Amino acid sequence: KLGDRRLNEIVERAVAGNLDVASAKARIREARATRRQAIGALLPQIDGQGSATRSRSSAATSSSGTNITSNLYQAGFDASFELDLFGANYRNVEATTYGVDAADEDLRATLLTLIGDVATNYTEARGAQARIALARRTAASQRETEKLTRNRFTAGTASALDVERAAAQAATTEAAIPTLEASYAQSLHQLGILTGEAPTALAGLLGSGGPIPAARGTPPAGIPADVLVNRPDVRRAERQLAQATAKIGQAEAALYPSVSLTGKISTTALKTGDLAKNSSIGWSFGPTLSVPIFNGGELRAAVEVAEAQRDQSDAALRLAVLTALQDVENSLVNLAKERQRAGKLSAAATSYREAARLSRTLYQSGAASFLDVLDAERSLYSAEDTLLQSRVTATSNFVALNKALGGGWDRPVEVERKRVVDTNTGPHLRAAY
């Protein structure tokens, strides 16, 4: 919306490399995996087992009076399936589904904050560059004034006081340059961190300078309902409330009996070839009922914990809604008023520029004092510097308004690709010692 090619390039680099975005992507993968775990509880659980035992009985315990060595092989499957009569597992799936939605909105909120921070720091960096250039031009002009004053002093038409005043004003302007350069460096370094790179990674990209980004229009605020729909932080808070509500149902279901169907099939033989024979196969099947009778109030307390967490999520949602509305109202006012201020400052700078020209002309004709010239030049520099700061503030307020309205990255973001590629993390056989 600011129409700055360099800014767009940095935003794309930030979306691809920012570490907060990488963390938000990982949280989405975590939420999706948690949901798959919850879905797994709805399905039958089947485990396989097998064993091989070699034993020796002594002659004293053997009916034949001799030592006997034998092998015993066993194999089988255990299966269980919880009927989930009261919906504990289904409510867990519901809660984790809302958790996935909340993680998605968290990524959108992170991207919204990131783009706003990049645009703000980029604007501040360009503003610092413009102020540095202004200070250098002004200081160079003031040094020329000092040189001319020294020549007039040599010719006897200016006083030593005028020379010192001219030198002092030039030095004062030059003294502002290191502070401005430090501000530029801080914005540059912050942009590097936002892109997930070294602090000075963008020095070459920004070093050539450029205009302060400016937006002419004002994004439509719409109605409050539009703001609530567009703001990812509000949507995230709503999903978290839904998740907390579902967890209440999960906790309440634990107060009631649970019924599971269990089954087992096994085969036992003295030789591996006999494991599959009918004579060695056994099985069992039947329901299992578990009823909570006494647990010291633990399960009821778990329900109360879930209800308290739901109330916290409800308060967080309400606060997010109010904060969103406040952000929009504040940003609208700030942008409108700063644009008015910038208009007045522009007019003031124009007037001071003319005043400086006239004072210099009058001084050369002897109709004005040198102090008038210095005052006019000082006022002109201050007005132009303040105007540059106002332009930076106006653009920052425009960025803040877009952020308050929920405008951000609208392109798909790849979340399944891991940032860290694991190697050699599987099972390791222990070395023999």
N, C-alpha and C positions, 0 to 999 in steps of 0.2 A: 504493500500500500504506500510505501514511501518512495518507491521507484528508484532505489539505489542498487545498482548491479553488484557492487562490492558487498553490501550488506546482505543481499540474497545469497551470495556465495558463502559468506561466513555462517549464515543461518543453516545452510545445508550441511556444512562441515560440523556444526554443533549438533545437529540432529543425529548425524552419523556417529559422532565420537564422544558426546557428552557422557560423563560417568553417572550422573543422576538418571539420565535416560536409560543407560545400560542397566542400572539397578532396578528401575521400574519395569523394564522388559523381563528381567529375571523374576520379579515378583509375579508377573503374569504367568510365566511358565510354572512357577511354584503353585499358584492358585489352580491352574489347569490340572497339574499332577495331583493336587489334593482332591479335586473333584473326581478324578478317575479312581482314586483310592476309595472315596465314598461310594461310588457306583459299584465297585468290586464287592462291597459288603452286601449288596442286593442279590448277588449270584451265589450259586453253590460253591462250597470250598472242598476241594479234593486233594488229598495228600497220598503219596505213594511211599511205601516203606519196604525194606528188605533187610534180611540179616543172614549171616552164615556163622554157625558156631561149631567148633570142634571140641569135644570133651573126652575125658578118660575117666573111667570108674575103676576103682581098685578091686583086687581079687576078694577082699574081705566083704565087700558089699555086692559083689556080683553073684548071681544065682549059679553061674557056671564055675565059679571058683577061680576064674582067670581075669586078668586085666582086660578091659574092653575099651577100645577107642572108637568113637562114632562121630558122625557129622549130622548137623541139623540145619536145614535150609527153610527159611520162611519168606514169604512175599505177600503183599496185599495192598489194599486201598482203603482209606477212610474218607467218608464224605459227610458233609453237614450242610444244612440249609435252614437259615433262620426265617421263619414265616413273617416276622416284622408286623405282627397284628396291630400294633399301636403306632406304627409309622416312625419309629426312632431313626431308622436308616434312611427312610425317604426324606425326613426333615433334614437330616445331615446332608443329603445330596442337594436339597433345596438351598441350604445355607452355603454350601461350597459353590453352588452355581452363582448365587449373589456375590460370593467372594471373587469369582472370576470377573463379573461385571464391575465390581469395585476396583479391581486391579487394572482393568482396561481404562476406567475413568482416571485412575491415578496416573497412568502413562500420559493421557491427554492433558491432565493438569500439569504434569512435569514439563511436557513440551510447551504448553502455554507460558509457563513461568520462564522457561529457557529462552524462548523466542523474545519475550519481553525484555529479559536481562541482556540478551545480545544486542537488541535494537537500542536499548538505553545506553549501554556502554559504548557502542559504536558511535552514537550521537555525541556522547560526552567526549570521546576521542577526537572526533572531527571538530567539535567545539573548541577543545584545547588547542588543536592545530591552528584553527582560525585565530584564536586569541594570541597564540605565540607569534603568528605572522603579523598581526596587528601591532603587537608590542615591538617587534623588531622594526617594522616600518616607521612607527612613531618615534622610537629611539633614534633611528637613523636620521629622521627629519630634525629631531631635537639636537642631535650632534651637529647637523648643518647650521642650525640656528646658533649654537654655541660658537661654531667656527666664524660665522658672520659677525657675531657680537665681539669676538676677540679682535677681528679685523677693524671693527669700528672703534674698539678700545684703543688699538694701536694708532688709529687715525685721530683719536681724541674726541670722538663723537659718542662714545659709550663709556659707562663707568665700570670699575672693577666689580662693583656689586652686581651689575647686570651679567657680567661674565660668569660669576660664581653661581648666580641663580639659574642661568642656562645650563651650566654643567651639572648642578644638583638635580634639576628636573630630568635631564637625560639619564643620569645614573639611577634615579628613582624608577623610571620606566624600565630600564634594563634589569633592575633588581627583581621585577615581577616575572621575568622570563624563566628563571630556574624553577620557580614554584609551578608555573604553568607546564613546564616540561615534565615535572614530577607527576602532575595530574594526568597528563597524556600517557606517561609510562604505566601508571596504575590502571587506567582503562584498557590499554593495550594488553597488559599482563592478564587482566581479568577475562578479556576476550579469549586469550589463549587457553586459560583454564576451562572456560565454558565449552570450548571445542574439544576438550579432552587432550590437548597438546601442551607443549612447553609454553611457559609464559611469553616468550619472545617469538613464538612461531609465526605470528601474523605481522611481524615488524616490516617485512618486505611488502606485504599486501597493502598496508596502510601508510607506509613511509612516504609515498609520493604525494600524499595529501588529497583532499577532496572537499566538496561542499558539505555543509551541514544539512542532513536530510530534513526535508520539510514536506508536510502534508497540507494540501489546500482545503480539503473538505473535512467534514465531521461524520464519522460512521453513525448510521441511524441507531438510536438506542432502543426503539420499539417499545413494547409494553413490558412491565415487570415480569410477566409470565415468560416472555421470550428470553429474558436474561437467565431465569432459573433453568430453562431448558438447555441453553447454550453453555452454561458454566459447568465445566467438568468437576470442579470441587463440590458443587451442589449435588450433581448426579452421583458422585462417589459417596457423599454422605447419605444420600437416600438409599443406595444399595447396601451400605453398611448397616443402616437401620433395618432393612429387610432381612439381612443376614442375622442380625442379633435377634430379631423376632422369631425366625425359624429355629434358632438354637434353643428358645424357650420350649418349643414343642418337642425338640429332641430330649431335653432334660426332663420334661414331664412324662414322656413315654417310658423313661427308665423306672418310674414309680410302679409300673404295671408288669404283669407276668410276661415272660418271653417264652416262645415255643420254637423249638428247633427239631428238624428231622435229621436223624443221624443214621448212618449205615456203614457197614464194614464187611469186606470180603477178604479172606486170607487163605493161603495155602501153605501147608507144611509137609516136608518130605525129608527123608534121609539122603536122597540123591536129587541132584538138580533136575534130572530128567523126569522125576515123579511129581514135580510141583504142579503141573497142570492136570493131573488125574483127578477124577471125580471123588475118589475116596479120600483125597487129602485136602479138599476145598471146604471151607466153612464160611458162613455169613451170618450177619445179624442186621436188623433194621427196626427202627421204632422212633417214636417222638420223645423229646426231652422237654420237660416243663421246669422253668426256673421262676420262683416267686420271691420277690423281696419281702422279708418278714420283719427283720429288725436290722437297722444299719446306723443307729444312733443319730438319725436325722440328716445323714449325709446327702441322700438323694433329694430331700426337700430343700436343703440348703443350696444344692446345685441349681434348682429351679429359681430360687431367690437371687442367686448370683447372675443367672441368665437374664432375669427381669431387670436387675440393676444395670447390667450392661446395655440392655435395650433402652432404658431411660437415658443413659449416657449418650447413646447414639442418636436418640431423639433430640436431645438438647444440642448435640453437635450439628444436626441437620438444621434446626431452627436458627442457630447462630450463623451457619453457612449462608442461609437465605438472607438474613439481615445484613451480613457483611457484604454479600454480593450487591444488594440494593444500595448500600452505602457507598461501595466502591464506584458504582456507575454514577450516582449523583455527584460525588466529590470530583470524579474525573471530568464530568461534563462542565461543572463550574470552573475547575482549574484550567481546562483547555480554553474555554471562552474568555475568561478573565486574562489569561496570559497572552492570548492573541490581541486583546485590547491594549494590554500593557506594551506589547511589542510594537503596535502601531504608534503609540505615543512616543516610545523611545526612538523609533525611526524618524519621527518628525523632529524630536529634540536633537538627534544627531545631525540632521540636515541643517538645523538652525545653528548649532555649534560650529559646524563646518564653515558656514558663511561668516559667522562671527570671527573665527580664527583668520579667515582670509582678510576680512575688513580690518581687524586689529593690526595685522602685519602691514597692510597698506598704509594705515594711519600712522603707524610707528615710523615707517620709512619717510613719511612726509612730515614727521615731527608733531603730529596732532594727537598722539597717544603715547603713553609710557611703555617701557619694555615690560613692566609688570603686567600690563593689560594683555600683551602678547602671550606671556607665559601662562597667565590664567586662562586665556581662551584655548591655548593648545592643551592644557591639562584637562579642561572641561570637555574638549572634543574627544580626547582619548578615553576618558571615563565614560562618556556617552556611547561611543562606539563599542567599547568593551562590554558595557552593560547590555547593549542591544544584542551582541553575540550570545551572551549568557541567556537572555530572554528567548532567543530562537532555540537554543538547546532545551530550555525548560518547556517551551511550547511543544516541541517534538516529543520530549519525554512524556508530557501529559497526553499527547495523542496516542502514544504507545500504551500508556496506562489505561486509557479509555478502551482501546481495543482489547486489552487484557481483561478489563472489568466486564466487557460484553461477552467474553468467552471466545473471541476470535483468535485462532492459533493455526497450528499445522493441520492441513486438511487432506494430506496425502497419506496413503497406507504406510505403515511402519512394520518392518520385518522384526518379529519378536522370537521366533523359534530358533534362530541361529544363536548358538552359544558364543559368548565373548571369550571364554577360556576353553581351549581344546584340551581335554584330559588325555593323558598318555600314561600307560603303565599303572593304572589305578585298579586293575582287576585283582582277583585272588592271587596270592603268592604262596607257593609251596614253601614250607619252612625248610631251610637247609639243615642237613644232618650235622650234628656236632660230635 
